[in-house]
């Protein structure tokens, strides 16, 4: 099965054919468990970075980036998605306003 993906909104007529095997390397969101697994495997050095990335369906560069970011951290802290407030900070409305 061949899928067509438009590269940019400027070059709408240019398309790139992607095979199913290449679809596995799109970036996925990693949870705590996957990050800890990547850290353990990188420390063991039994699997290559390429194999770790292929198993987790990420790029090897992203696997190295995760390892560099969380090296020496026992419990990785992820930012909660919906708990941080958006926009400007609320301010009190006075009678003058």
Long-range contacts (C-beta under 8 A, 24 or more apart in sequence): 24-54, 24-57, 25-53, 25-54, 25-57, 25-58, 25-59, 26-57, 27-58, 27-59, 27-62, 28-56, 28-57, 28-58, 30-56, 30-58, 30-66, 31-78, 32-75, 32-76, 32-78, 35-66, 35-70, 35-76, 36-76, 38-63, 38-66, 38-67, 39-66, 39-67, 39-70, 39-71, 42-67
